[in-house]
Amino acid sequence: MTQFRPCIDLHQGKVKQIVGGSLNDKGATENFISEHNAEHYANMYREHGLIGGHVIALGKGNQEEALSALRAYPNGLQFGGGVNSSNAESYLKAGASHVIVTSYLFENGEFSWDRLDKIKRETGTDRLVLDLSCRRTKDGWYIATDRWQTITSTQVNQDNLIELANHCDEFLIHAADVEGLQAGIDEDLVKLLGQGCPVAVTYAGGARSLADLKRVHELSNGLVDLTIGSALDIFGGKGVTLDECILWNQSQK
């Protein structure tokens, strides 16, 4: 059954919502900057029993905020952002339920099975989430790394999803082209992810209302979970409230 999954996106040491495709060294197009810190959101998710959410550090200057969130909700949040084989274990020890890895798995735009093996030795498959965030091209969706700026040669398709599922506990997939725009989800991508993906999948990008939770549920036969960011009231959005998402989760159990 499709569940709402919460998020904490960190950029320049603040909890923000940004337009995904705009992120670069100079900054990003910002939808929202919170007056609250990451710990505040982690406590809120813990109090409401929301599970499977993620803390993502977008660039430098977010370490302290990320660690404070992991401490506030031990084993309740996944962590991603600069994760590699040498630091993965430290985030798990700091309280992350899983680590999320993406750019580290690519060398010169090519997927590295060697690097996947290295990080698996640190985390085990049961605490590893593969971030297959992607951009759409005329030939389908391709994984995008380096803050979604570099499109790799690895396609998000049925064969690759089935193969990679053997090496992780879950997938996290941002549709980078619609991330932060509140212009609707990428329905075709959600449909693809729902076609018998062997592990849990969380989709993020473009969600704007409670209707999108229902739509993801329909398109994926209840197999894909949804993260809602910019549209959510706790991030300054007007599309849907956290309370509505919590009630949705309870109704799906």
N, C-alpha and C positions, 0 to 999 in steps of 0.2 A: 504493500500500500504506500502510495506517494506520501512522503512526509516533508514538512517545512524544516529546513536546517538553517540555523542562525550563522552569522559571520561577524568578524571584527577585522576590518581592513585598516592597516596602519601605514601612514605615509608621512615622512618627516616628523615622526614622534607623536602624531595625532591620529585619533580615530576619524577616518574620512570615508566618503563615498566619491569615487572618481569615475570619469569616463575611461573605460579600459584601454581603448586604442590610442589615447592621448598621452600615455605615460612615457616619459623619457628622462634624460639626465637633468633637464632644466626644471622639470616639475610635471604637472598634469592639469587637465581641466577638472575642477572640483565641483561636485554637486552639493557637498555638505561637509562641514568641519564641526565635530562635536565639541561641546564644552566639557563633556565627561571623558574620563580616561578609559583605557582598555579593561582595567579591573572592574569598573562599574558595570560594563556590559557582561563580563564573565560572571559576575555575581548575579546579575539579572537572569541570565540563561540557566545558571545553576538552581536558583530559587524556583524557576518555572519547570525544572526537569527537562530542559531541551537538550538533546544529545546529538552528537555527530556534527557539531558546528566546527568552524575553522577560524583560526587567527592567521592572517596573511600579512607578512611584512613586505611592503613594496619599497625596496631600496634600503638605504642606510638610515641609521638614527632611530631605529624602532625596537632595538634589543630589550631595553628596560621595560617598555610598555608590554611587549610580547610576553616576557617572563612573568610579569605581574599578573597577566591574565591567566597564564598556565597555573600559577600558584593559587589563584582565587578559585579555580575550578579544576582540581586535579583529575586527570583522566577523562575530562569532559569535553576537551577541545583538541582538534588537530592543529598542528603548526606547519606553516609553509613560508618559504621566502629565504633563498640562499642555503637551503639544506643540501648537504653533501655527505660523503661517507665519513668524513672526519668530525662532523659536528652533530650528526643525526642522533647519536646516543645521548648526547648532552641535553637535547630538547625532550627526549623521552624521560630522562631522569628529572627534568625540571617540571614534569607534570603533563606533557602532551600525551594524549591517548595514541596518536599516530603522528608520523611526520609525512609531509606532502612534498614530493620532489618532482621537478620538471627540468629546468635548464641544465642541471648537473648531468642528466642522462644523455646529453648531446655533446659531441665533439665535432667542431666545424660543420654544424648543421646535420650531422649524421647520428642516428641513434647508436648508443654504445652499450652492448650487452655486458661488456666487461665492467662498466661503471654500475650497471644495475646489480650485477652479482656482488660488487663491493659493498654497496649500500644495504643490500639484503642481508649480508653477513652481520651488519651492525644492528639491524632492526628486526630481522625475521620478516616473512611475508605478512604475518598477522598484524603488524603495526606500521605497514607501509601503504601510503596512498600515492598512486601515480596521477599526477596532474597532466591531463591530455588537452589542456586548453588550446583552442584552435581558431584559425581564421578560414573563412570560406573562399574558395577559388572556383574557377569555372569547372574544375575537375573534382570538386568535393571539398572536404575539410582537411586541413593539414595542421599538425601541431605547431604552435608558435611559442618560441622561447624568448629570453631576454626582454621581459616585461611585454611580451606579445608583439615585439617589433620584428623578430626574425622568424620567417616561415621556413620550417624544416622540410625535409623530403619524406617525412613519415605521415602517412595518411591516417585519419580516423575513419576506419571502416570495420566491417564485421570481422574479417580475418585477423586484423591487428588487435582488436579488442579481445577476441578469444585467446590469442596467443599471450598478450600481456597480462591477462587476468590470472594466469598461473603464477605470477610473480608478486602479487600484491593483495591487499584486503579490499580495497575500494579504488574507484576512479573519481577524480574531481575534474569537471570539464566546464570551463568558462567559454562561452561563445564570445570571443573578444570583439567581434564586429558590432555586437549589440549591447555589450557590457556597459551599464551605467546610463543607457539612453532612455530607459523606461518606454520603449517603443514596441514592446512585445517580444516574446521568446522566439528563438529559431525553431519553429515547429518541425521542420525536416530533420534537424539534428536530434531533437528529443525523440522523434519516431525511430531513428536509426539506433539510438542508445537503448531504446526499449525492446529491440528485437533480440531478446535472449542473451543479454550481456551476463556473463557468468558470475560477476561480483556486483556489489552495491555501487550505484552511480549517483553522484550529485551533480546536477546541471545548474549553472548560474549564467545569467545574462538576459536583460531585457524585461524581466518580470515586473508587472506594474499593478497587479490587483489579485484579490483572492481567486478570481476567475482563472488566473494563470495556474494556480495550484490544481484546480479541477482539470484544466486543459492538459497539463503535464501528466496527470493521473490517467486521463483518457488515452492520450497519444502513446504512452509507454506501458499501458496495461498495469499501472501501479508499480512499475519496476524502477522508476527514476525519481529521486528526491529533488527538491527545488530549494535553492537559496534565493531569498529576496533581499535586495540591498537598498538602493536609492528610493524605492517606492514606499519603504516601511516607515511608519510614523516615528520610530525611535531614531531614525536617521534623517528626520526632517521631511519625510515623504508624506504624500496625501492619498496614496493609492490603497493602502491596506494597513491595518494595525497589528501589532505584535499579538494582542489578545485574540484577534481573529485567526491568526496562524496557529496559536496554541490550541484553540477550540477545534480547528481543522485536524490537527494531529490527534487530538483525543477522539475525534469522531472516526478516525481511520483505524483505530486499534481494535 
